[in-house]
Every structure is written in C-alpha cells, then in structure tokens.
C-alpha cells in the first residue's frame, strides 16, 4: 500500500536541466550593478554643480544684501582675480 511517490509531487517528474543556469542571474545582476555604479560616477560632477548652485541660490534668497563667498578666509587679497570676482558679483545680483 506504500508507493515511492509522494502525494501531489511525483519524483519522476523532477526536471534537472543544465540550461537552468543560476550563474546567468548573477551575471545579469552584476552587470546591472556595474552599470549603476558607472551612472553614479558620471553624475557626481553634476550633483556637485547643482549643490554649489543651490548654495548660491539659498544665500541670495536668505540674505539679499550680503555677498556670500565660500572659504573667504582662505583667499589671499593679493591673488584675487578681479574678473572672477566681478563675474561672481554679477551672478549673485
């Protein structure tokens, strides 16, 4: 009265095939992660530019009578490029 088959699951029906490659899924996932890393590295410079522009816009909105220059204490007065400074002032105004 006992047979070799479980109810609802036939042992003979198990299909073990080499074409069901688990490594294919891992290769696909690795490719996606590599592509995402490359996109992230390409976008870093754009994010920095956006962040600096955002800082300037916030400074203009919060204090329209002041000019905010990051790291102003690190600037040497004798080495100031007046063209760059005037472009900065024009940008902020």
Buried (B, 14 or more C-beta within 10 A) or exposed (E): EEEEEEEEEEEEEEEEEEEEEEEEEEEEEEEEEEEEEEEEEEEEEEEEEEEEEEEBEEBBEEEEEEBEBEEEEEEEEEEEEEEEEEEBEEEBE
